[in-house]
Amino acid sequence: MVVKSKKLIILGVIMIIASLTIAGCGGTQKANTDTNTNTETSKNNTPFVIARSTDAELVDPGFAWSEGDIDIVFHVFDGLVKFKNDDLEVESALATAWKSSEDGK
C-alpha cells in the first residue's frame, strides 16, 4: 500500500512538472503593453518600452532624492567633469578646459 501511494505521488509530481513545462514553452501571443508605460517611438513606429521601478516626480537636481527622480536627473543633466576611475581622478565630461585658482579652491 505504501509503495503504491509513493508511486502515485511521484507520478503526480512528474505530471505537474510536465504540464508546467509544456504550458511555459507554448504560445506565440504578443505581450500586452500597458498604455501608462514610458514609450518612445522609433523610426519604424514601434514603441520602445523602458521598464522603471517608479516614475519621476521631480526633474530638479537640487531636490531629486528618490530613485525615479535621480535616475532621470542623472541621464538628463551632464556634469562639467566626471571621475575617471576609483582613485577619484577627474577628467572632462562637458568641459573643454579648466584651471584651478591660485589658492587651490
N, C-alpha and C positions, 0 to 999 in steps of 0.2 A: 504494500500500500504506500509506504514511504517512497519507494523507488519510483512508483507511478506518478506521485504528486511532484517529485523533483523533475521528472521528465516533462510534465505539463508546464511547470514554471519555466524551465529552460526553453521549451517550445514557444511559450507566450512571449518571453523576452526577445527571442530571435524574430518572431513575427512583428513585434513593435519596432525593433531596430530596422528591419527590412522595410516596413511601411513608411517609417520616417525618412529613410534614405531615398526611397522612390518619390515621396512627396517633395522632398527638398531639392531633388535634381530635376523634377519635371516642370513643364510650363514655360511658355515664352511670352508671358504677359509683360507689357511695358510698365515701368514703375509709375505709380501715381504721384505726380508732383503737386505739392501744396502751392496755392496761389500767394501765400504770405511769405515765401522764401525770397532771399536776395538773389535776383537774377540779372544777368547782363546778356544782351543779345549779340551773338557772334555774326560773322559775315554771312553764314548760311541760315540765319534767323532761328537757330536752335538755342534754347535758353541754357545758360551756364549757371548752374546752381552752386552756391557757396554755402557749405554747411558750417554754421557757427553755433556755439552754445547759447549765446544771448545776443540780443540786438543792442546797438549803441544808443544810449540816451543823450550823451553829450559828445561833441567833437572839439571841445575846448581843451587844449593840452594842459592848461593850468588847473582844471577841475576834473579831469578824467581820472577815475580811480577804480572802476570796475573792469572786469576782463573784456567785456564787449566794447567799452569806451577806449581802453588802452590799445586794443588790437587795431582799431580804426585809426587812432591818433598816430600810432607807430608807423603805419603804412602811408598815411597822408602827409605827415609833416617830416620832411627830411632835415637832418641837422647839418650844421656847417662842417663839423668834424665828426669822426667816429673812432672807436677803439680798433686798433689794428690786430691785437692779439690779447692773450691773458696777462701780459706784462703791462697792460694799460698804456701802450704806445699809441699816440694819436696820429691819424692820417686824415687827409682831406676827404670830405664827402661832397658837399656843395661848394665849399670854399675853394678858390683857386690859389690863394696865398694868404698868409697871415704872419704877423710878427709880434713878439712879446714886448711889453713895455720895459723901460729901463729898471723899474723896481721889481720886475718879475711877476707882477699881478695881472 
